[in-house]
Structure formats: structure tokens, C-alpha cells
């Protein structure tokens, strides 16, 4: 006999779950639109506008260094926002990260160039990039947790991955918008056209904030908070509790994400500069990368769904082997003179190699930590692996290319990626399987949340 009250509760729970997943996806899309728009501009625009007094090669390197500072700031942002997210809730923090990110992008779009204000221009750009990195440091983990903690036990990997797929969605949006404006006459684009995509961030932020306003707080967080209050647990600091109980998990989780984040950064930034340097047009490179990233949106959840059924470790370990094998044809195709061969190379890179490792990663790292320290743990771990795996990728790749003789000599970069795949495989292999395993509290005392 059916129970109307129970059925109504189940329907409401499903609605909340869908709303949380969609809002996390949209919020992450907005965040990564802003963040990756900067990456594209750092390759194509900023060297000429903010480092115009320098040799073009040095200008590109310094532009990529400002890109790297955002990655350096991300672990700090992860600790800061993770602490408050574990103590006061996920929802409030996600409002803050989104607003900061949007404001920074608007200010970048209004920033005078070196020709107008001299050295103050690159300094201001650097400061804004650091603020952007701080916000992203708290965003990724918060959005992933809101989606995962609202999802059922059997689909937590899928739920987390839909939020994660906001990354390539934001990349698609950023490259489409920037690519569209790059079709303008060169002088007009470099004068004001590049600014419009940054200013459009204001509209996206409004949409993202509206969606997040409609989402309820994470049920896992509310349950853990109620349990601690009932047990009258003493007040503590999430970061201290995290290191006391989960230092090994932080280390292994960090190793597990290095290879997928390296290739993600490689294709988001260095690939554009590289493609133009070997003769492809800027518009062709942006278009082909956009097509590949569109496929990437769907392959990330697909790999996560596979990990829900067969386990995170088998899928991610398979990804490391696939990466070691396919990185060589990826570079060969990307280096081809035909734009369509370049597209095949990009497809091998993100929708295939990166997705197999990255799809399960949000749930894989999240499930290493208890609810009481999960935001801090996921933020710190992911941002550390972002810094190591992605922060200096464009600079390292450019240096390796130069060392190999320039042109299409990418063999050193491919070899480095194989080494990083081995590092990732070690981190995954040494970790425990987390799919379909109920996360138990690791300690009787933990920081009280909401106090």
C-alpha cells in the first residue's frame, strides 16, 4: 500500500536534488567562464596589451606567469572558503565565491593597458588574477559538494560530475564569445573587442546567483550539524581536524589529480599559442577547441556514471594507461597542418584522455573525507593538485618545446605527461575504493558547524 506522505517527501527530495545539481552546474559554468576567459586572453591578448614594452616571447611568459598566480592563490582560497563552508554551510560560501569572481572579471574588462598607465596596468592585472584564484579555490569544491550531497547514494559520482562538467561548459562559452569577437578587425578587437566578454560576466553572475538562491543547504551538512549539536561536541577548527584525521588522504588525493589537470591546462592555454605558432589561425584554433570542449561536457558525466557502477579506482587507473598511449597521437594530430586533424587531437586530449581520469575525480576525492571536514579537505586537495598539475603548465610546456628545438617538437611534453600519469596512477592505486561506500565519521570530536 502506498504512503502518500512518503511519496510526497521522495518527490520533494528529487526536486531538491535536481535543483542542486543544475544550480551547481550553472554556477561552475559561470565561474569557469570567467577563469578560462582569462586563460584564453593570456594567450592571445594580454602579452601585447599589458607587456607591450617587452620582447614578444618574454611578454608571453610574463602573461602566463600572471595566469600561474591564480593557481597559487587557489589553495589559499580553498582553505579559507573550505573552513567557513564546513563551519557555516555550503550555500552561503557559494554566493560569495560567485560574486567575487564576477566582480573581478568586470574590473579586468575595464582595466587600462600598459600604454595608458604604464607599470600599474600589469600590477593591477596580477592583483585581480589573485582575487580570481581565491574565489575559484572555494567554488569548485562547494559546487561539487552541493551536487554530490544532494544526490542519492548510487549516483553521487554522476551528481558531482555534472557540477564538474561546468568546467568545459564555461570553457566552451568563453572560447565561443572570445572567438566570436576575435573575428572583428584586429585593431578593433585589440582596442576594445576583447573587453566585452569580460563585461558580459555581469549577466552570467546574476543568473548564477538566482539559481543558488533557490537551492536548500546540503542535507549531509545539516545532518552532521544536528548530530554535533545533539552530542554537544566541542567547538574546533575544521582545518585542524582535517590534518589530524586525513593527512594521508590529502596526499594521495593530490597525487591522483595531477595528470588530468595537467592536460586540461595544457589544452586550455598552451595549445592556443602553440597552434597559432605552427601556422593555424587564431579563429580556427578557438573553434576546434570549442568543439572538443563541447564533447567534453558529456564525457565527464559518462565516466563518472561508469565509476558509480564499477568503482572510481578502476576507471581512473584505466585513464592513466589510456593517457600514456594516446598522448603521442594527440600531439601528432594537433601538430598537423589541417584544422580537422587538430580537432581530432583536441578530442583525444580532453573528451577522451582527460575525461576518463577527471570524471570520477570529484566524488573520488570528496568521499575521502567526513562531512564535517569535507569542504576544507576537497578544496585543499583539489587546489593543491591544480597548483602542481596545472599552475605552471603553459610555462613548462613552452620551455620544453623550446628545449626540443621549437616547431612541432612536442616529444618532451608528451614524455612529461606520461610521467605524470604514472604519478596519478600511484595515488589512485594506493587509495581505497570509495564508490558505494558509506562515509563514516572518523572521530567522535570535530568542529561544531553553524556556531
Buried (B, 14 or more C-beta within 10 A) or exposed (E): EEEEEEEEEEEEEEEBBEBBBBBBBBBBBBBBBBBBBBBBBBBBBBBBBBBBEBEEEEBBBBBBBBBBBBBBBBBBBBBBBBBBBBBBBBBEBBBBBBBBBBBBBBBBBEBEBBEEEEEEBBEBBBBBBBBBBBBBBBBBBBBBBBBBBBBEEEBBBBBBBBBBBBBBBBBBBBBBBBBBBBEBEEEEBBEEBBBBBBBBBEEBBEEBBEBBEEBEBBBBBBEBBEBBEEEEBEEBBBBBBBBBBBEEBBBBBBBBBBBBBBBBBBBBBBBBBBBBBBEBEBEBBBBBBBBBBBBBBEBBBBBBBBBBEEBBBBBBBBBBEBBBEBBBEBBBBBBBEEBEBBBBBBBBBBBBBBBBBBBBBBBBBBBBBBBBBBBBBBBBBBBBBBBBBBBBBBBBBBBBBEEBEEEBBBEBBBBBBBEBBEBBBBBBBEBEBBBBEEBEBBBEBBBBBBE
